[in-house]
Amino acid sequence: MVKLTALGAAREVGRSSFLLDAGEKILLDRGIKLGSDEIGYPLPVKTNLDAIVISHAHLDHSGALPELFSKSDSFVYMTLPTLELSQILWADSLKIAKAEGVTAPFSLADLASAERFTFSLPYRKKISISESTSIELFDAGHILGSAMVKVESQKKDVVYSGDFKLGETRMFKGADKKIGKADILIIESTYGDRNHSPRKELEKEFVDGVKETLSKGGFAMVPAFAVGRSQELIDILVEHKVSAPIFFDGMGQKAARKTLEFPELLKNPKSLGKALHSANWIKKGKRNIALKEPSIIVTSAGMLEGGPIMWYLKKLYKDKKSKIFLTGFQVEGTNGRKLMEEGIVDLDDERIKVENQVQQFDFSAHASQDELIELAKIVEPELIVCVHGDEKVIKVFQKRLKNEGFNSVAPKLGEEIKLD
């Protein structure tokens, strides 16, 4: 019997973690969820594990991995870029916890154990974790090093999509469509209810909005995900020759340096490198330089949950000429979602009314509904398991899947489902 238990990301976005029992027990991702008073963690793992696979470095897929090593050890598999980006994010999590005076769920020793037990895998290299079960990673086209996971066993073949993007983006060529068929497809459903706007149109609308803000004497604040998005946005702004200083702040700087170490995984590494080096990289304590004249500030965090953006927001939230450009998915409960829906954010333990203009752009590195269906048609599964999506979105997606002739389920948090 093959079983899957949803330990997180079940009818929600965030804290991805799934226990696949196909003879061997394999944990697929171990993430956290931002957006509430406390960080959300996946449900506990109550069994010994034969393997852990991390699809990519974003904290909602990797952030809780070190915590597992405070209890037990297990072999972990991921791509080398995912490991190196995760190391940056894990270390930053410890730093933030210390600064905020809270107890982190893992220690430096746990982090070291996680790194010691991790094996980095290239794409398309099948490895055996037992006589009957193998794991293979395929490029997911989402961020640097992101992977779709294929588990082959005597009982069932399973594909876990993680977060993926089939179409090309500015930085990546798109997911590997030669992943092949499988019996079960565990698929992200973040945008299962809609398709994305054409990328070029979106870029032009974004740049036009930035230029308009600058022309009015305002600041263009661009909170962005540290891994992937912040680098992409700077590349866009430089290509469109926006005539204003571009300031680059936050953890995205470390991610940018790491990204440029893997040019073979980038669509146009020379262009990206040139763009990043033309921006003004801000050091902590030197942020006032970005406020001397109307400028563009690209900084973490993408959902306004901490990061340098909160410093800039504190200085500028009453400036009606300035504008906040949200450029990614805003999880329910985050400051980014509150800003979109209510025009408020929680800042220094105080709820404030933001007077800046706000505009959201769908610069998503997630698959659109049509891309989700395309992957389903590539894999041709007997059953699709819909995860990593809000409940209302998943309902829409499941209706489309049914119309396309696919059987699907959407497990609840903690639910164990049989895949036979």
ROGUDO-887623 format. One record per atom (N, C-alpha, C): x, y, z. Coordinates in steps of 0.1 Angstrom, whole numbers, plus 5000, padded with zeros to 4 digits. Each point is the difference from the previous one (the first is absolute). Example, Ala and Ser with C-alpha at 12.3 -4.5 7.8 and 13.67 -1.06 7.14 Angstrom:
// ROGUDO-887623
513249435078/499150125000/500950125000/499650114993/500950115000/499250115008/
// end
This chain:
// ROGUDO-887623
500849885000/499250125000/500950135000/499650094991/500750135000/499250115006/500550075009/499350105008/500750144999/499250105001/500650145001/499350075012/500850065009/499450085011/500450144998/499050095001/500250154998/500450065013/501250035002/500550065013/500050154999/499750064988/500050144998/499550034986/499850124997/499650044986/498849934995/499149965009/498749934997/498950105000/499550044988/499050104998/500450145006/501350024999/500650135004/501350014993/500650134999/501350024995/500950025011/501149935000/501050015011/500249875007/501149985007/500549895008/499849874993/500549994987/499949884992/500849885008/499349895001/500649885006/499149884998/500549904993/499149884997/500849885002/499449905007/500649885003/499549894990/500949964992/499649894990/500549875005/499149905001/500449875004/499749914989/501149964993/499949914988/500949885003/500049955013/500949905004/501150075008/500750094994/500950095007/499250135003/500450065012/499350125004/500850124996/499550084991/500750114994/499250135004/500750105006/499450135003/500350094988/498950064995/500250094989/499850145005/501150085002/500050135005/499750015015/500550115005/499850035014/500150155002/498850074998/500050155000/499350065011/500050135001/499350085010/499050094993/499150055008/499050094995/500150145008/500150104992/500050145006/498650054999/499750115008/498750074998/499149995012/500549965011/499250005013/500950055011/499450015012/500850055011/501249915002/499949874998/501149915001/500249934987/501349964998/500349924988/499249875000/499449964989/499449874999/500949894996/500049895007/500949894997/499149884995/500649914993/499349884996/499749915012/499049904998/499849915011/501249915002/500249955012/501149925003/500249874991/501249964998/500349874993/500049905011/499249905000/499949905011/500549864995/501050004992/500549874995/501550034996/500849894999/501350014995/499950024985/500950084994/500050034986/501249934993/499749964988/501049944991/500750114992/499350114997/500650114992/499150125002/500750124998/499350134999/500450064987/499150064993/500350074988/499550145001/500850104997/499650145001/499950054985/498950054996/499850044986/500750134997/500050105009/500750124997/500250085013/500750115000/500550075012/499050095007/498950044993/499150095007/499549945013/499950095010/499849965014/498749925002/499050024991/498849925002/500249864995/501249974995/500349864996/501249945007/500850095005/501349955007/500250055014/499250105004/500350075013/500049925013/499349895000/499949925012/500949885000/500849984989/500849884999/501049995012/500750115004/501049985011/499449955013/498750045002/499349975012/499949845002/499949934989/499949865000/501249945007/501250064997/501249955005/500350025015/499150075006/500150015015/499449885006/499449914992/499349885006/500749874994/500350004987/500549884994/500750044987/500849914994/500750024988/499449924988/500150054988/499649934988/500750064988/500249924990/500750054988/499050104993/500650104995/499250114993/500650014986/499150024990/500450024986/499450134995/500950084993/499650124993/501050044990/499850104992/501050044991/501050095008/501250014994/501050095007/499650145001/499450074990/499550135002/499050015012/499149905000/499050005011/500750005014/501049915001/500749995013/500750135003/500750064991/500750135003/499150115003/498950014993/499050115002/499349975014/499749885003/499449965012/500950045012/501349984999/500950035010/499950155004/499950084989/499950155003/498750035007/498949934996/498750035006/499949955015/500649885002/500049945013/500850095010/501250044996/500850085008/499350135003/499350064990/499350125003/498849985010/499449894999/498949975010/500550005014/501249945002/500650005014/500450155004/500550074990/500350145003/498850085004/498949994993/498850075003/499449965014/500049875002/499549955013/500850065012/501350014998/500950065011/499750155001/499950074989/499750145001/498650035006/499149914998/498650025006/499949955014/501049935005/500049955013/499149885002/499849924989/499149885001/500949884998/499549885005/500749884999/499849944986/501149974993/499849944987/499749855001/499349944991/499749865001/501249914997/501150054996/501249924997/501250095004/501149935002/501350065004/501050004988/501150065003/501149994990/500549864998/499949925011/500449864999/499049924991/498750035002/499049944991/500250034985/500450134998/500250054987/501249924994/501149995008/501149924995/499749864997/499249945008/499649864998/499249994987/499150094998/499250004987/500950014988/501050085001/500950024989/500949874998/500449945011/500949885000/499349884994/498749995002/499249894995/499450024986/500350124994/499450034987/500949964989/499449944990/500749964988/499550084988/500850074993/499650094989/499949914987/498950024993/499849924988/499950094988/500649964989/499750074987/498649964995/499550084990/498849964994/500249874991/499049924999/499949884992/501149905004/500349995012/500949895005/499249925010/499649884996/499249915008/500949935011/499650015012/500749935011/499149915007/500549895005/499249905007/500250025015/498850015007/500050015015/499849865006/499649904992/499849875004/500149914988/499849875001/500049914989/498850024991/499050065005/498750014993/499650144997/500750105005/499550144999/501250094996/499750094990/500950104996/499450145000/500950105000/499650144999/500850074989/499350084993/500650084989/499450145000/500950104998/499650145000/500050064986/499050084997/499850064987/499950155002/500650084991/499950155001/498550045001/499750085010/498650055002/499850144994/501050074996/499850134994/499550115009/500049985013/499450095010/501050105005/501049955007/501150095004/501349924997/501150065003/501349934998/500049875008/500349894993/500149875007/498749935003/498950064997/498749945003/499849874992/499449905007/499949874994/498649945001/499549934990/498949915001/500649865004/499349935008/500649875005/499249884995/500849914994/499349874995/500549895009/499149935006/500249885009/499549884993/500949914997/499649874993/500249895010/498949925001/500149885009/499249894994/500149885006/499349884995/498550025000/499650085010/498550025002/499450114991/500650125000/499550114992/501150094996/499950074989/500950114996/499250135004/500750095006/499450125005/500850124996/499450104995/500650134997/499550115009/500950065007/499750125009/500550124993/499150094997/500450124992/500850105007/499850015014/500550115007/499450134994/500650115000/499650124993/500749994986/499350024989/500649994987/499450114991/500750024988/499550094990/500549944987/499049964991/500349944987/500550104990/499450125000/500450114991/501350075004/500650064990/501250075003/499750135008/501050045008/500050125007/501250084996/500250125005/501250074996/501349935004/499949935011/501249935005/500249864997/498949934997/500149854998/499249964988/500449884995/499549954987/498749925002/499649985013/498849925002/500349865004/498949935006/500249875005/500349894989/500749905004/500349894991/498849914997/499550014988/498849934996/500349854997/501249955001/500349864998/500049925012/499250045010/500049935013/499349864998/499249984990/499449874997/498749975008/499549894998/498749965006/500249955015/498950005007/500049955014/498649965003/499849925011/498749965004/499350115008/500850075008/499450105009/500850144997/499250115000/500650134999/499550085012/501050045008/499750105011/500450144995/499050084998/500250134993/499750125008/500850104999/499750135006/498850064993/499250085007/498850054995/499850155003/501250075002/500050145004/499150094991/500149984987/499250074990/499149914992/499449915007/499249904993/498750064995/499750125004/498750064995/500250114989/501250024995/500250104990/501349994993/500150084989/501250014992/500750135002/501350014998/500750125002/499950094987/500250135002/500150094989/501349984992/500050034987/501249994993/501250085006/501149945001/501150055008/500550144995/500150014987/500550134994/499050125004/498749974999/499050105003/500150045015/500349905008/500150025015/501250095003/501149964993/501350085002/499850154997/499350024988/499850144996/499150075010/499049945004/499150065010/500750045013/500949915004/500750025012/501050124999/500750004989/501050104997/499350144999/498950004993/499250124998/499550065014/499649915009/499650045013/501150065008/501249944999/501250055007/500350134995/500050024987/500450134994/499050115004/498749975000/499050095004/500250055015/500349905008/500350045014/501250095002/501149974993/501250085000/499750144995/499250014989/499750134994/499250095010/499349945009/499350085010/500850035012/501349965000/500950035012/499949905011/499449884997/499849905010/501149894999/500049915010/500949895000/499249874996/500649924992/499549874995/500549895010/499249965009/500449895009/499649874994/500949914999/499849874993/500449895009/499149965010/500349895008/500049874991/501049925001/500249884991/500649895007/499649884996/500649885005/501550004998/500849965010/501450014999/500649914990/499449884998/500649914991/499250004987/500650054989/499450004987/499350134996/499050045008/499250124995/500750135001/500850035010/500750125001/501050024989/500749894997/500950004989/499350034986/498949934998/499250024988/499650144998/499550065011/499450144999/501150104996/501249985006/501150094997/500449994985/500049884995/500349974986/499050084991/498749995004/498950074992/500250155000/500350055012/500150155001/501250054992/501149935001/501250044992/499849994985/499449894996/499749984985/499250124995/499050045008/499150114995/500650145003/501250005004/500750135002/499350105008/499549965012/499350095009/501050105005/499850134998/501050105003/499950055015/500349915009/500050035014/500949905007/500550045011/500949905008/499249885004/500649884998/499449885005/500849955012/499349995011/500749955012/499649865003/500949925004/499849865003/500449975014/499049955008/500349995014/499549865005/500549955011/499449885006/500849874996/499449895003/500649874998/500049964985/499350074992/500149984986/501450024994/500850075007/501450024996/500849875001/499849935011/500749875001/499549904990/498750004998/499449914990/500550044986/500250134997/500550044987/501449954998/500850015010/501449954998/500049854997/499249935008/499949864998/499549964987/499050074995/499449984987/501050014989/500850105000/501050024990/501149895000/500149925010/500949895001/499649884991/498750004995/499549894993/499550054986/500950064992/499650064987/499449894990/500449885002/499449894991/498549985002/499550045011/498649985003/499150134997/500750104995/499350134997/499850014985/498950074997/499750024985/501050104994/500350115007/500950104995/500850065011/501049925005/500850045011/500850134998/500450034988/500850134998/499150125002/498849994995/499150125002/499650015014/499849895007/499650015014/501150065009/501249954997/501250055007/500350144998/499850054988/500250144997/499050095007/498749955000/499050085007/500250015015/500349885006/500250005014/501250095005/501150004992/501150085003/499850154998/499050034992/499750144998/499250075011/499349915008/499250055011/500950055012/499450085008/500750055012/499749905012/501049925004/499849915011/500150075013/499049995008/499950085013/500549915011/500850065009/500449935012/499150055012/499849915009/499250045012/500750115007/499250105004/500650125006/500250114990/499949974987/500250104990/498850034991/498849965006/498850004992/499550144997/500450105008/499550144997/500450054987/501149944994/500550054987/498949974989/499249905002/498949974990/498950105001/499950095010/498950095002/500450144997/501250034994/500450134997/499350064988/499549924991/499350044988/499149894996/499050034991/499149894996/500849894994/499749885004/500749884996/499249885000/500649894996/499349875000/500749915011/499349945008/500649925011/499449864999/500949914996/499749864999/500649935012/499149945008/500549955013/499049895005/500549915009/499249905007/499350075011/498849955004/499549874997/498750014990/499849904992/499050014990/498650015005/499749955012/498750015006/499950105011/501150085001/500150105011/500049945014/500549885001/500149935013/501550025004/500350125006/501450035004/500850044988/501350005002/501050054990/500150154999/500950054992/500350144999/498850084995/499149944993/498850084995/499350065012/500049945012/499350065011/500750135004/501350014999/500750125003/499650114991/500049974987/499650104990/498550045001/499249905003/498550035002/499850105012/500849985011/499850085011/500450154997/500950024991/500450134996/499050064990/499349924992/499350054988/498549975000/499549945010/498649954999/498950114999/500450125004/499150124999/500250084987/500949964992/500350074988/499149954988/499050094997/499049964990/500650004986/501150064998/500749994987/500749874997/500449935011/500749884998/499049884998/500649894995/499249894996/500649875004/499249905004/500549875003/499649914989/501049934995/499749904989/500249865005/498949935002/500049865004/500149924988/501049915000/500349934988/499949845000/499449955011/499849865001/498849965008/499849875002/498849955007/500150055015/498950045005/499950055014/499149905008/500749925008/499349905008/499050075010/498949945002/499050055009/500650025014/499750115006/500550035013/501350085000/500750014989/501350085000/499750154999/501050085003/499950144998/499750044986/500649924990/499750034986/498549984997/499449905005/498649984997/499150105007/500450045012/499350105008/500150134992/501150034995/500250134992/499150004988/500049894993/499249994988/498550025003/499549935010/498649995003/499550125009/500850045009/499550105010/500850135001/501250004993/500850125000/500750025014/500249895007/500750015013/501249905000/500950035010/501149905003/500250015015/500649895005/500450005014/501550045000/500350115007/501450055000/500450045014/501149935005/500450035014/498949985010/499349894999/498949975009/498850105000/499950074989/499050104998/499349984986/498750014999/499349994988/499950144994/500650024988/500050134994/499250004987/499550124997/499350024987/501050054990/500249934989/501050044990/499450104990/500750114999/499450104990/500750004987/500949914998/500649984987/499049944990/500250024987/499349924990/500549865000/499249914997/500449865000/499549934987/500849924994/499749934988/500649875000/499249894996/500649874999/500249954986/501149944998/500449944987/500249855001/499549934991/500149855001/501249954993/501250035006/501349954994/500249865006/499149914997/500149875007/500949914993/500849925008/500849894995/499349875003/498750015002/499249885002/499249974987/499749884998/499249964988/498650065000/499550044989/498750054998/499149884999/498650025000/499149884999/500349924987/500250074989/500349924988/501349925001/501050065006/501349925002/499849885009/499250025010/499749895009/499349884992/499150044992/499349904992/501049934990/500950084994/501049954991/500949905007/500450035012/500849905007/499349875003/498750015003/499149895002/500049914988/499950074988/499949924987/501449944997/501150065005/501349944997/500149875009/499650015013/500349895009/498949894999/498850044995/498949904998/499849915012/499750065012/499949925012/498649945001/499949895009/498749955003/499350095010/500850075008/499450085011/500950135001/499350115002/500750135003/499750045014/501050035008/499850055013/500350155000/499050085003/500150154999/500550055014/501150075000/500550065012/500550144998/500550075011/500650134999/499150104992/498750015005/499150094994/498950035010/499550135000/498850035008/498849914996/499249975010/498949914998/499150044988/499650135000/499250044989/500649984986/501350035000/500749984987/500149864996/500249915009/500149864997/498749944995/498950055005/498749964995/499850044986/500450114996/499950054986/500949914991/501249975005/501049924993/499549864998/499449945011/499549864999/498949994990/499250114998/498950004990/500649994986/501150084998/500650004987/500749864998/500649945010/500649874998/498949904996/498950005007/498949914996/499650024986/499850124996/499650034986/501149954990/501349995004/501049954992/500249855001/499149935008/500149865001/500949945011/500450085009/500949955011/499249985013/500449905008/499549985013/501050085010/499450065010/500850085009/499549995014/500950035010/499650015014/500850125005/499450065011/500750115007/500049975015/501149945005/500049965014/499950125010/499449975011/499950105011/501349985008/500350105008/501250005009/499949885009/501149925000/500149885008/499349874994/499450024989/499249884994/501049914993/499849875002/500749904993/499149944989/500550014988/499349944988/500749894994/499249904995/500649884993/500150034986/501149974994/500350034986/499949884991/499649885006/499849884992/498850014991/
// end
